[in-house]
Amino acid sequence: MAYKSLSEFISALEHEGELVRIQRFVNPELEITEITDRESKKEGGGKALLFENTGTEFPVLTNAMGSDKRIAMALSSTDVISIGEEIESLIKKVTSPANSLFDKLRLLPTLYDVSTWMPKTKGGRGACQEVICKEPDLSQIPVLKCWPADGGRFVTLPMVITRDLESGIRNVGMYRMQIFDKDLTGMHWHRHKVGARHYNQYKEAGKRMHVAVAIGGDPVYTYSATAPMPDNVDEFMLAGFLRKKKVSLVKCITNDLEVPEDCDFVIEGYVDPAEEYIWEGPFGDHTGFYSLADWYPRFHVTCITHKRKAVYPATIVGIPPQEDAYIAKATERIFLPLIRFTMLPEIEDMFIPPVGVAHNLTMVSINKTFPGQALKVANSLWGAGQMMFNKLLCVLDSDVDIYNKDAVLRLFSDRVSPVNDIHISYGPLDVLDHSSDSFGYGSKACFDLTEKYTEENRDIERNDRPAEVDENSVSAISDSIVSVNSDFIKEGYSFLLISVDKSKGQSAKEIIKGLVDSDVTTAAKFVIVLDAETESMTDNIIAWLILSNIDAKRDFIIKQETDQLFVDATFKSSTVDGFKRDWPNVVTSADDTISVVDSYVSELNLGSNFESPSKNIKVLVKNNSAIADNTH
């Protein structure tokens, strides 16, 4: 069903037992985030939270799409898999040969359905303009400050609407907005984004750029703004398809852009490309690390409109899993048929695990029919839209359950030859990737886990590894080694974890050199060196850190003679490692925020076992700044 408003979606969530109302005052600065972080990390994503007492006239909704059930409800479906199946069926209908007049006529209902998805602008004002504030004051909206080292309060679910200067085609993107004054924010569009391309058009033309920011309404609008739609395709068309009802738009009050007439808030304004940028950030990001401050355009607010009973939706991002993991899962399911049809018909399935924070890890299974096909798939995906940001890509055969962690680890242990099956390339990376030597550019690796054809030559394949590791011999390689974990080896998986203390002056590279020069680790194909602080972390946190902290070309060391991969997954520093960029801190709540929430959390009707997730991660935090290691 198409929701007539965000409030109607909230009612639907409540009816399904998916919402908790919190009537006690909770501070939008840090406390809402701490509570939401606790809730979203419950098994299955917890509940949506409606904070009804925020110190303003507006409630705050968080974690609204943070479960399999809620993201499906938000997209007007019973489950996101059925949406992908519907898209696949539609593609087959419109692309199948129509040999007869009857065959062509059968397509007419499908083509009519497509026409009903297109957004339509209506005259007059919409519900989103029931209250018009031509002297805008952003402080009246309960915008959150999420994490202690954030640069300020950030709008986290804005639908930023811009228009191509040449074609007039609308784009709806999601770019965080830091509030600097009652009528001034930053506009955080990355260099790869459509909003940035539009900005450059206006800059070249010497024209002021109108921008409208819609917040709330049918949650499918918000999802569509996050979706990796092709350039010059209107995201509101995708919203119309998902909700099976076209999006009704109205003109803004102070510019000529259109916004959904049933959204909760509209922030109208402009960006002047002739102005100097503003220093924006830091921000605790979906990577689980702070994205550090940088220069971005200024967005001047000319008008704010809203419903009389508006609800302000916000999302919390940080160490996974969070709400964005479920949004990413929906995207994975919805867009897989398009990838199959337009590029890679051999793909059977795709999985982007939450620990990979969207761009660090992708698992793909294929129907392999010729040698080199895994690399063909990797190169094609690295050239496709936002998949260009992928850092590690694992390609497997179609008979492998890519969702089964044990099965995949077993395949790494039994089949992968590090010398033969790891292929490193270069390309663009997400600008939020902190581990690359260069901003937004670095290496990426394909792990070919497919069964090999005879033509795919094997230079080396060692099958005579010792059955176990002598942990004492490994520890003796360096005084900086604080622990050796061979539990995986004992369970039959070819992984060895080594924790090191680099404060003693040795870099991980130097420690790895000592390991490579010896034969004390030959029982393991994969030897992963981590910081000492990770010793007591869960497997998921360790996997997240490994994926976050590596650049394949720099941090993969392959020992040819023993067919081993050594990985430096430690935090990089300027002094010990010679890293040339600022290394960000891990995102956690402050101790005083945790204590305040602990003092009243039992009043919130959120169940038991509600300890702060930050407590077990604090050991990774280097200081109170967003920057863990400053090179300047």
N, C-alpha and C positions, 0 to 999 in steps of 0.2 A: 504494500500500500504506500501511497505517497502521503507523507505527513504534512498537515496544513501549517504546522509550526513546530518549533523546538519543544514547546510546552506539551504538544500532543505526543511527541516522541517520549518525553519524560513520563507522561501518564502511561504510555504503553510499557515502558521499562518497569514502572511501579507495579502495573498489573501482572507482569511476568515474574515479579519478585527479584528484579535485577537492579533495584535502586534503593539506596538508603538516604533518607532525609536527615540532615544534621541541623538542628535548630539552635544549638549553642553558638555563641559568637566564636568564629575562628578567623584569625588574622590572615588576610590575603598575602601578607609578607611572610614567606617561609613556612608558616604553619599548615596552610592548605596543601602545600607540596609534600610536607613530611607525612601527613595523614594519607594522602593519595598514593605516595610511594609505598607505604605499608600495605595499603589495600590492593594495589595493582600487582604486587608480588605474591599475593596469595595464590594457591593452586587454582588454575583456570581463570585468573585475572580478577578475582574478587567481584565487587559490585560497583556500579556507577554511584557517584556521590553528589548530592545536591546540598551545597552549603547555603542555608537560607538566611543566615545572619552574618553579613560581611562588613558591616559598618557603612554600607551604602544602601541605596534602595533596591539594588539588584542582587539576586542570588548567583552563585557560581556553580556550574556543572563540570565535574571532572570524571575521567575514566569512562566516559559514556560509550565508547566503542571498544573498550578494553577486554573483551572476551569473544570467543567464537560466536556465541549466541547474540551478543549485542552488536557486533559489526554486521552480522547478517540482518538483524532487525533494522539497523541504520540504513542498509542498502535495499530495504523492502523485499527481503528474501528469507527463506527458511535456512539456507546455508550458502556460503560463497561459492562452493563447488558448482552448484546448479547454475549460477550466473555464468561461469566459464563455459559450461555445457550449452547454455542458451546461445552464447556468442558463437561457439563452434557450429551449432546447428544453423544459425543465421548465415554464417560465412558460406557454408556448404550450399545453402539454398540459392544465394545470390550469385555464386560462382559456378554452379553446375550448368552444363550445356542445356540450352533451351532450344530444341530442334524444331518443335512444332508450335503453332499458334496456341494450342492448349497449354503447352509447357510454359510459354511466356505469360499467359493469362494467370497461371497459378502463382506467379511471382507478385502479382499486383497487391494482394493483402500484405505481403512482407514489405513492399515498397511503401504502402500506405502507413504501416507501423513506423517506419523510419521517419516519415514526415511528421508524425505526432510527437517525436522526441525533440524537435527543434525549438529552441526558446523563442518566446514571443513577447514583444514589448506592448504593454497596454497603456492607455491614457490615464491621466489623473495620478493620485498619490496611492501608495501602498500602505499596508499595515506597518511596515518598517519606518514610515514617516509620520506616525501618529504624534510624535513629539519632535519638534525641530529646534535645534540649538545653533543659532547663527553666531553666537559667541561661545565657541566650543571650549570645553574644559574636560580633558581626558581623566582628570583626577576623580571625576564623578563615577567612573566605571571601575569596578573592583579588579583591575588588572594585577596579575600576580608578580611578585618577586619570588622566583622559584628556589634559587640556591644561594648560599651565603656570599660567594664571590661574584655573583652576577653584577653587571654594571648598573642595573636598575630593574624597573618593572618592564615586562615584555608581554605584548599580545602574542599568543602562541598558536591561535587557530584563525588567523585572518585570511579571508579570501581576497587577495589583492588583484583588482581588475584593472587592466591596462588595454590599450588598443594600438595595433600596428599602425604606424604613421602612414605607410604606403598602401596597404591593403584594407585597412579598417577592421581587420579581423580581431576579435576580442581574445584576450588570454586571461585565465583565472589561475593564479599561482598562490603558493603558500610560502610567505617569507616573513620571518619573525620581525617584530617592530618594537624597538626599545623606546620608551617614553622619556623625553627630555624636558618637556614643558607641557603646559595645558593644551597647546596647539602645535606641538612639534614632536615628531618621532624620527627614528632612523628607518631606512628601507633596505633591509638586508637581502638584496638579491645577488646571488653568486654570478660570477662571470659566465657560467655555462647556461644560465636560466633565460627563459624567454623574456621575463621582465627586464633583465639587463640588456637584452638585445633591443627591446623597444626603447629603453632609456638612451642607448647609443644612437638610435635613429633621431630622437628629438635633440640630442646634443649636437649632432652633425647639422641638423636643420636650424639650430639656434632657437628652438621653441620650448616653451614651458609644457610640461607633460601632466595631463590630468590623470589622477589616480582615485579610485574608489575602493574602499575596504568594507566588505560585508562580513558580518559575524553572526553565526547562529542560523536559524531557520531549519528547514528539513536537513537532517544530518548528512544526507546524500550530497548536498552542495559542498559541505566541508570535505568529504571524501574525494569528490571529483577534483577539487583544487590540489590535492596531493598526488593525483594519478599521473603517470608518465605518458600523457597524451602526445601524439605527434604535433610538431609545431604547426600552427595555423589551423588547428582543429579546436573548436569551442568546447571547453570543459562542461558548459551547461547542457550541451547535447548529450554527453555521457550521463549527466545527472538525469536528463529526461528519459534516456533508455532505462536506467536502473530503477527509476520510480514509476515508469510506465505512464508518465504524464509530463507534458512540457513544462519547463520552468517559466513562470510568469514574471516578467521584468518591469521595472518602472524607472523613469529617468531620475537622476540625482537632482538635488535642489540647486547646487552651485556649479555643476559641470554637466557635460553631455553624455556621461557614461550611464550604463544601466546596471541595476542591482536586483536581486530577487526580492519581489515585493513583500514576501513573508519572512525575511530574515529579521533578527532581533535588533541589531545595531548596524548603522552605516556611518563610516568615517570618510568624509569627502575631503579632497584636497589636491595638492599638486606637488610635483618635484621640479625644481628649476635646475637644469643641467649646468647653468652658468655659475651656480653657487659652489663654494668649497664643500667638500665632504665633511661629515661629522664623525668623531671617534666613537665607534659603537662597540658594545660588548664590555667585558666577556659575558659568556652565556653558558650555563650548564646544559650541554647538548645531548642529542640522542645517542652519541657515541659512548656516553658514560664519562667523557672528559669535558673540560671546559673548551669551547671554541673561543680563541683569544681575540682581544679587541683589534679592530682594524677600521679603516676609513670606508664609510658608505654614504650614499645620498641622503639628504634631508627631505623629509615629507612634511609639508605644511598643511595643517588641518584648517579647512575653511568652514566646515559645518559638521555637526553630529546629529543624526536622527536615530530614533529608536521606537520600539513598541512601548505602549504604556506599562505593560507588565513583561518587560524584557528579561531574559535570562542570559547571563554571560558565560559562554562555554570556554573552557581552557583545557589544554593538555599539558601533562607533565612528562618531560623526557629526561633520561639519565641512564644509569646502569640498567641493562636489560634484565628481565622483561618489563616492559611498560606498555601503555596503550598502543604505541606506534607499532609494536610487534604484530598486533592483530590487524592493523590497517595494512601493513606490509604483506601479511599473509593473504588478505583479500586481493591486493594488487597482483600478487603472484598467481593466484587462481584465475583472476579475470583476464589477465593479459597473456597467459600462456598460450591460449588458442591463436591469438594474433601472431605471436612469435613463430608458432608452428606453421601457420598458413603463409605468412609473408617472407619467412627467412629459412626456417630449419624444420622441415617436416619430419626429420628423424628423431626429434626430441619426443621422448615419452612422458617425462615428468621433470619438474623443477622444484627445488626446495631452497629457500633462503632462511637459514636458521636464525632465530633471534640473537644468539651470541655473536653473530656476524654484523649486527647493527646495520642491516640492509645492504651494505656495499662491500663488506670484508670477506664474505664467504657465500658461494653459491654452489649447490649440488645439482647436477643435471644427469638424467639417465637418457640414453639414446639407443635406438635400434641401429646397431653398427653393422654395416655391410661392406666396408672397404677399408684398407689400411690408411691411417692418418686422419680418419674421420673425427676423432676426438679433438684434434688440433683445428680442424676445419670449423667445428662447432665453437671452440673457444675463440678463435679469431673473429668469427661472425658475431658472437655475443658481445665481445669487447668493442665492436663497432656499432652497437645498436643502442641508441638513446641513453638512458641512465645506466644501462649495463656497462657503459664505458668506464664507470667508476669501480667496477668489481676488481678486487685485489687478489683473491684466491678462488679459482674455479676448479671443481672436481668433476670429471666426466666419468660416468659409470655405465655399465651395460643395463639394458632394459629389465633384466631379471633380478636386479638388485633393489632391495627396499631402501631407498635413499633416506627414509625417515627413521630407520633403525640404526641408532648410533653404534651398537655393538657389531652389527653386520658390516657397517662401513669401516670401523676400526679394524675389524678382522681382515677386510679386503686390503686396507693399507698394509697390514702386517704380512699378509700372505702373498700379495700380488705385486705391490709397487716396488719397482727398482728405482731408488733415488737418482742413480746415474742416468737411466734411460727415460724415466717417466715424468720428470719434472721439467717443464718448459717455461722459460722466463721471457717475458716481453716487457715493453714500455708503453706508457700511454697516460692519458689524463686520469687523475684521481680526484675524489671528492675533496673540496677545499677544506673539509673538516678532518681529513686524515692528517694526524699530527706526526706520523712516523716517517713520512717520506723526507728525503734530504731537501727536496724542492717543494714549494707551495703548489699544490694541485697537480703535481706531475711526479711520476715515479714508476716503479716496476710492479709487475703482476705475474702470477704464476698459475699455470695449468698443471694439475695433477691428473695424468691419464691412468685411470683405474680400469680401463676396458681390457677385455681379453685381446691378446695381440695376434695379428696375422704374421705369417712367416716373413713377409716383406718388411715388417717393422723390426729391424735388426736389434738384437740385444747384445750390447757390448760387454755387459757383465751382469751376472745374476747369482748372488751368493746365497746358498741354501744351507750352509754348514755352520750356522751361528751357534755359539755356546747357549746352553739352556738357561743360564742365570748370570746375573751381574754380581761381582764382588764389590759391594758398596764401600767397603773400607779402602779398597784399591783406588776407586774413583775419587773418594774424598782426599786421598793422599796426593792427588795431582796438584792441588792448590790450597793454600790456607784460606782462600776466599770462599771455598765451597763449604756451605753450612749444613746441607742435607742432600741425600740422594734417595730418590723414591723409585724403587724398582717393582712396585706393586703391579703395574701393567704387565711387566715381563712375567711375573709369577702367574698372572691370569691368562698368559698366552698371547698378549698383544706386544708388538715390538716397539714400545715407547719407554724411554727413560727420562725422568724429570730430575733436573739438578738445580738446586737453589743456591744462589751465590750472594755474597755481601760485597758489593763493589766499593763500599766506603773504605775498604782496606787498600784501595789504590789500583787494583787490577781490573781491567775492563773485561767484559764477557768474551770479547774476541780473543784476548790473551789467554783466558781460561780455556776456551774452546780449542785454541792452538795446542795447549798442553794435552787435552783429551784426544785430539786428532793424531798427535805424534805418538800416543801410546795405543795399546790394544785393550784397555780396560773396559771399553763400552761396546765391544763388537757384538754382544748379545742383542743389541737394539739397532734397528734400522734408523729410528728417529730419536735423536738426543736433543732435548729441549732445555735450554738454560733460562731460568727465571730468577726474579729478584727474591731475596730471602723472605720478604714480607708475605709472599704468596704461599708459604709452606702449609698453612692451615686452611687455605681457601677451598671452596667446593670445585668440582670438575667444571661446572658451567662458568664460574668466575675465571678460572684458569684459562679455559678456552677463549673467553672474551678478551682477556689480557693478551694472550698469544696473538690472536688475530689483529688486535688493535696496535700492537707495538712493533710489528715487523714490516720491513721493506725487503722483499724477496731477494733482490740482487745484492743488497748490502748484508742481510742477516742470515742467508742460507749459505752454509759451507758444506760442500759435498766431498766426502772422502772416497776417491775412486777405488782404491784397493779393496775396501771393505763394503762398498756400496751403502754408505751411510749418509744421512742428512743431519747436520748439526744446526740448530736454530738458536739465534740470539733473540729471545723474547723479553729482554729486560727493558726497563725505562732507560732512555738514552740521556746522557748528560753532556754538557759542554766540556767539563774538566776531564772526566774519565774517558768518555767515548768520542770526544771531539765533534759532538753534534752541533750543527750551526744554526738551528732554529730553537725558539723557546718551546720547551716541553710542557704541556699542560698538566694540571692536577686532575685527579679523579674527582668526580662529583659526589659529594655526600652532604648531608645536613650538618649544621653546626650543633655542638654539644648542648648549648643553651636552648636551641629550638627543640631538640629531642627531649630535654628535661621538661620543658613547658608542656609539650604534647603528652608526655607520659603522665603529667599531673591530672589531666582531664580525659584521657582517651577512653577510660572505662565508662564515661557518660554517653558515648557516641553510638552505642548499639551496633558495634562493628565486630563483635565476637571476641574470642580469646586468641592467644598466641599472636599478639599484635605488636611484637617488638620491632624497633626501627631496623630496616635493612642496612642503614649506614653504620651501625655499631661494628659489624664484622668487617667492614671495608676501610674503616678509619686508618688502619695501619698502613694503607697505601698512600695516604695523603701526606704530602711533604711539608706543607705549611698552610697558612690561612689565605694565601693568594690563589688566583686562578692559574698562576704559573708555578710549576713544580721546579723547573730549572731554567734560569734566565741567562741567555747568552749575551745580553747587552750590558 
